[in-house]
């Protein structure tokens, strides 16, 4: 009978776990709708911004001598921005992002390059503290919640100042790219100096459209480009945060859905084990009764 009580206690515990995972799945689905809506609303702006940036770069040509475009002769210090979530229970979401960061840091250290870090999210901050990686700044309570463009602009302004002062030679960001509800992949992108490939891709996309827009620039294309280049960093950083936030909710929803299904499977197997144990106990009692009756007859 003790075994029956243990199985019954396990079934009750799994039922409570199922209620929690189901509730978390519903919360993640509710937050996902808002995050996905914000991400999809920002994508057209980012696309048009890139189109204008490419057009201005084409018109400015080599006259655009911005320091944000000029690569350093020798790269000795790299600053990495790691975007993770504040909470767990989202499958391998954070583990994949941290693994991407570990691979990036190991690769740069083999080239004798120092890496410092800015983290968005508690998981990334805790990982940096665990391995003793120098952290310039840690942002908590942003990813996974509602945040505005001012978060990206403030952080981007600090990154640009550090780059111009020579505190680091390159700035990279690791974030989760939202591809679909079932797929979110870690992605690495260079923010500073702005790679020539970024400008080339914007030009290619603009030329591949129905027409190449001509923008009237005052006072000149290169001066307007100098004002837009810092904003390009803000846009890319804000887009990465939106992508990571949406990916986090999608990953948590999928993880909680899988956990709920696992609870159903465990309840089924435990119920089967309970019925078998109960039947075995009943059979044992019947055998005792029959044995006793036979003994009395003898």
C-alpha positions in Angstrom: 0.0 0.0 0.0 3.0 2.3 0.6 3.8 2.0 -3.1 0.3 3.0 -4.1 0.5 6.1 -1.9 3.8 7.0 -3.5 2.5 6.7 -7.0 -0.7 8.7 -6.1 1.5 11.4 -4.6 3.6 11.5 -7.8 0.4 11.8 -10.0 -0.8 14.7 -7.9 2.6 16.4 -8.2 2.6 16.0 -12.0 -0.9 17.4 -12.2 0.2 20.5 -10.4 3.3 20.8 -12.6 1.0 20.5 -15.6 -1.2 23.4 -14.4 1.9 25.6 -14.0 3.4 24.8 -17.4 0.0 25.3 -19.1 -0.4 28.7 -17.4 3.2 29.8 -18.4 2.4 28.7 -22.0 -0.6 31.0 -22.0 1.3 33.9 -20.5 4.1 33.4 -23.1 1.6 33.3 -25.9 0.0 36.5 -24.7 3.4 38.3 -24.5 4.5 36.9 -27.8 1.7 38.6 -29.7 2.7 42.0 -28.4 6.5 41.5 -29.0 5.9 40.1 -32.5 3.7 43.0 -33.4 6.3 45.5 -32.3 9.0 43.6 -34.2 7.0 43.4 -37.4 6.0 47.1 -37.1 9.7 48.1 -36.8 10.9 46.0 -39.7 9.5 48.3 -42.5 11.1 51.3 -40.8 14.5 49.5 -40.5 14.2 48.5 -44.2 13.4 52.0 -45.4 16.2 53.4 -43.2 18.7 51.1 -44.8 17.4 52.0 -48.2 18.0 55.7 -47.6 21.4 55.0 -46.0 22.5 53.0 -49.1 21.3 55.8 -51.4 23.2 58.4 -49.5 26.3 56.3 -49.4 26.1 55.9 -53.2 25.8 59.7 -53.7 28.4 60.6 -51.1 30.9 58.1 -52.5 34.5 58.3 -51.1 33.8 61.8 -49.7 32.1 60.2 -46.7 35.1 60.0 -44.4 33.2 59.2 -41.2 35.2 57.6 -38.4 32.4 55.1 -37.9 33.1 53.7 -41.4 36.9 53.5 -41.0 38.3 50.2 -39.7 41.3 50.3 -37.3 44.7 49.3 -38.6 45.1 46.7 -35.9 42.3 45.2 -33.8 43.3 44.6 -30.2 40.1 45.2 -28.2 36.6 44.0 -29.1 33.4 44.8 -27.3 30.7 42.2 -27.4 27.0 42.9 -26.7 25.2 39.7 -25.6 21.4 39.6 -25.6 19.8 37.0 -23.4 16.6 36.7 -21.4 16.1 37.6 -17.7 14.3 34.4 -16.9 14.8 30.7 -17.7 12.3 27.9 -18.6 12.7 28.7 -22.3 14.5 25.5 -23.5 17.9 25.9 -25.0 17.4 29.6 -25.8 20.0 31.1 -23.5 22.3 28.1 -23.8 22.5 28.6 -27.5 23.2 32.3 -27.2 25.9 31.7 -24.6 27.5 28.9 -26.7 27.7 31.4 -29.6 29.4 33.9 -27.3 31.8 31.3 -26.0 32.8 30.3 -29.6 33.2 34.0 -30.5 35.4 34.8 -27.5 37.6 31.7 -27.9 38.1 32.5 -31.6 39.2 36.1 -30.7 41.4 35.1 -27.9 43.3 32.7 -30.2 44.1 35.9 -32.2 45.3 37.6 -28.9 42.4 40.0 -28.9 40.9 41.2 -25.6 37.1 40.9 -25.3 34.9 43.0 -23.0 31.1 42.7 -22.8 27.8 44.5 -22.3 24.9 42.2 -21.4 21.2 42.5 -21.9 19.4 40.1 -19.6 20.2 38.4 -16.2 21.3 35.1 -17.8 24.0 36.8 -19.8 25.1 38.9 -16.8 25.3 35.8 -14.5 27.3 33.9 -17.1 29.8 36.8 -17.3 30.2 36.9 -13.5 30.7 33.1 -13.4 33.5 33.0 -15.9 35.0 36.4 -14.8 34.6 38.2 -18.1 35.0 42.0 -17.8 31.6 43.5 -18.1 31.2 47.2 -18.9 27.5 47.4 -18.3 24.6 45.0 -17.5 21.0 45.8 -18.5 18.3 43.9 -16.6 14.6 44.0 -17.1 14.6 45.0 -20.7 14.5 41.9 -22.9 11.2 40.1 -22.6 9.3 43.3 -21.5 8.1 46.4 -23.1 10.9 48.9 -23.9 11.3 51.9 -26.2 13.7 53.1 -28.7 15.4 55.3 -26.1 17.0 52.1 -24.6 18.8 51.4 -27.9 19.7 55.0 -28.5 21.2 55.5 -25.0 23.2 52.3 -25.2 24.2 53.0 -28.8 25.5 56.4 -27.9 27.7 54.9 -25.2 29.1 52.4 -27.7 29.8 55.0 -30.2 31.6 57.2 -27.6 33.7 54.2 -26.5 34.6 53.4 -30.1 35.6 57.0 -31.0 37.7 57.3 -27.8 39.6 54.2 -28.7 38.3 52.1 -25.8 37.6 49.2 -28.3 38.4 48.7 -31.9 35.3 46.8 -32.9 31.8 46.3 -31.6 29.8 43.1 -32.2 26.4 41.9 -31.1 25.0 38.4 -30.5 21.2 38.1 -30.5 18.5 35.6 -31.3 17.1 36.1 -34.8 13.4 35.3 -35.0 12.7 33.2 -38.1 9.5 31.4 -37.1 7.6 30.1 -34.1 9.7 26.9 -34.1 13.1 28.4 -35.1 15.1 31.1 -33.4 18.8 31.1 -34.3 21.7 32.9 -32.6 23.2 35.5 -34.9 26.4 37.6 -34.7 26.6 41.0 -36.4 29.3 43.7 -36.4 28.0 47.1 -35.4 31.2 49.2 -35.4 33.0 50.1 -37.6 30.0 49.9 -39.9 31.2 47.2 -42.4 31.3 48.2 -46.1 29.3 45.1 -46.8 26.3 46.6 -45.0 26.3 49.6 -47.3 26.8 47.4 -50.3 23.8 45.2 -49.3 21.6 48.2 -48.9 22.6 49.5 -52.3 22.0 46.0 -53.8 18.5 45.8 -52.3 17.7 49.4 -53.4 18.9 48.7 -57.0 16.9 45.4 -57.1 13.7 47.3 -56.4 11.4 48.8 -59.1 13.3 52.1 -58.9 16.2 53.6 -57.1 14.9 56.5 -55.0 16.7 59.8 -55.2 16.7 61.8 -52.0 17.1 65.6 -51.8 19.8 66.3 -49.3 20.6 69.6 -47.6 23.3 70.7 -47.0 25.1 67.7 -48.6 24.8 63.9 -48.9 28.0 63.2 -46.9 26.9 65.5 -44.0 23.5 63.9 -43.8 25.1 60.5 -44.0 27.3 61.5 -41.0 24.1 62.2 -39.0 22.4 59.0 -40.1 25.3 56.6 -39.4 25.0 56.8 -35.6 21.2 56.4 -36.0 21.9 53.3 -38.0 23.6 51.8 -34.9 20.6 52.6 -32.8 18.3 51.0 -35.4 20.3 47.8 -35.6 20.6 47.6 -31.8 16.8 48.2 -31.3 16.0 45.6 -34.0 18.3 43.0 -32.3 16.5 43.6 -28.9 13.1 43.2 -30.5 14.2 40.0 -32.3 15.6 38.6 -29.0 12.5 39.5 -27.0 10.2 37.9 -29.6 12.4 34.8 -29.8 12.4 34.4 -26.0 8.6 34.3 -25.8 8.4 31.9 -28.7 11.0 29.6 -27.2 9.3 29.7 -23.8 5.9 28.9 -25.3 7.4 25.9 -27.2 9.2 24.7 -24.1 6.1 25.0 -21.9 4.0 23.2 -24.5 6.6 20.4 -24.6 6.6 20.3 -20.8 2.8 20.0 -20.7 2.9 17.1 -23.2 5.6 15.5 -21.1 3.3 15.8 -18.0 0.5 14.1 -19.9 2.8 11.2 -20.8 4.0 10.9 -17.2 0.5 10.9 -15.9 -0.5 8.2 -18.3 2.5 6.0 -17.4 2.0 6.7 -13.6 -1.7 5.9 -13.9 -0.9 2.6 -15.6 1.7 1.8 -12.9 -0.9 2.7 -10.2 -3.5 0.4 -11.8 -1.0 -2.4 -12.0 0.1 -2.0 -8.4 -3.5 -1.8 -7.2 -4.4 -4.9 -9.2 -1.4 -6.7 -7.7 -2.4 -5.7 -4.2 -6.0 -6.9 -4.8 -4.8 -10.2 -6.2 -2.4 -10.7 -3.2 -5.3 -10.1 -0.8 -7.5 -12.6 -2.6 -4.8 -15.2 -2.5 -4.4 -14.7 1.2 -8.2 -15.1 1.7 -8.3 -18.2 -0.5 -5.2 -19.7 1.2 -6.8 -19.1 4.6 -10.1 -20.7 3.6 -8.2 -23.8 2.2 -6.2 -24.0 5.5 -9.5 -24.0 7.5 -10.9 -26.8 5.3 -7.8 -28.8 6.0 
